């Protein structure tokens, strides 16, 4: 699997997606709201409990996977592969058009 990490990390919405992908399963499973996290000790306890619970870890990994994979492409690859293919098609078209113009002259 090839991901365009540079494009993802340059996009602020990716950080929001990743934060929600990690926090939502943990908070939902434990029945905690963001407002109830009122101390660092409580937050660390939540993190410790989440890391010790395999079910929460699996949910979090699935959630992060869903946030990372680009749903606009087939499979798990990024658009760069598709863009390269389109670029190749464009180059072929330009070469064909250029050859047609040369033959007309």
C-alpha positions in Angstrom: 0.0 0.0 0.0 1.3 3.4 -1.0 -0.1 6.5 0.7 0.8 10.1 -0.1 1.7 11.0 3.5 3.0 14.4 2.5 -0.4 15.4 1.1 -2.2 14.0 4.1 0.0 15.7 6.7 -0.3 19.0 4.8 -4.1 18.9 5.0 -5.5 20.2 8.4 -8.6 18.1 8.0 -6.5 14.9 8.1 -5.4 15.8 11.7 -9.1 16.3 12.7 -10.0 12.9 11.1 -7.1 11.2 12.8 -7.9 12.7 16.2 -11.6 11.7 15.9 -10.6 8.2 14.6 -8.6 7.6 17.8 -10.8 9.4 20.4 -14.3 8.5 19.2 -14.1 4.7 19.7 -12.4 5.1 23.1 -14.8 7.6 24.4 -17.9 5.9 23.0 -16.9 2.5 24.4 -16.3 3.9 27.8 -19.3 6.1 27.8 -17.3 9.3 28.4 -18.0 12.7 27.1 -15.2 15.2 26.3 -16.7 17.5 29.1 -16.1 14.8 31.7 -12.3 14.8 31.1 -11.4 17.4 33.6 -7.9 16.4 34.8 -4.7 15.0 33.3 -4.9 12.0 35.7 -8.4 11.1 34.4 -7.1 11.4 30.8 -4.1 9.2 31.5 -6.4 6.6 33.2 -8.6 6.6 30.0 -5.5 6.1 27.8 -4.2 3.3 30.0 -7.5 1.5 30.0 -7.9 1.9 26.3 -4.4 0.4 25.7 -5.2 -2.5 27.9 -8.5 -3.4 26.2 -8.0 -5.3 22.9 -11.5 -4.5 21.7 -10.9 -0.8 21.9 -7.6 -1.2 20.2 -9.2 -3.1 17.3 -11.9 -0.5 17.0 -9.3 2.3 17.0 -7.1 0.6 14.3 -10.2 0.1 12.1 -11.2 3.7 12.6 -7.7 5.0 11.8 -7.6 2.7 8.7 -10.8 4.2 7.5 -9.5 7.7 8.0 -6.2 7.0 6.1 -7.6 5.1 3.1 -8.8 7.4 0.2 -12.3 6.3 -0.6 -12.2 8.0 -4.0 -9.8 5.4 -5.4 -10.2 1.7 -5.9 -8.3 -0.5 -3.6 -6.0 1.0 -1.0 -3.8 3.1 -3.3 -3.7 6.8 -3.5 -4.7 9.0 -6.4 -1.0 9.4 -7.4 -1.3 6.1 -9.3 -4.4 7.3 -11.1 -2.9 10.7 -11.7 0.1 9.0 -13.3 -2.2 6.9 -15.5 -4.1 10.0 -16.5 -0.9 11.9 -17.2 0.2 9.0 -19.4 -3.1 9.1 -21.3 -2.7 12.9 -21.7 0.8 12.5 -23.0 -0.4 9.8 -25.4 -3.1 12.1 -26.6 -0.7 15.0 -27.0 1.7 12.8 -28.9 -1.1 11.5 -31.1 -2.4 15.1 -31.8 1.1 16.2 -32.5 1.7 13.4 -35.0 -1.7 14.2 -36.7 -0.6 17.9 -37.1 2.8 16.9 -38.5 1.2 14.6 -41.0 -1.2 17.3 -42.2 1.7 19.7 -42.9 
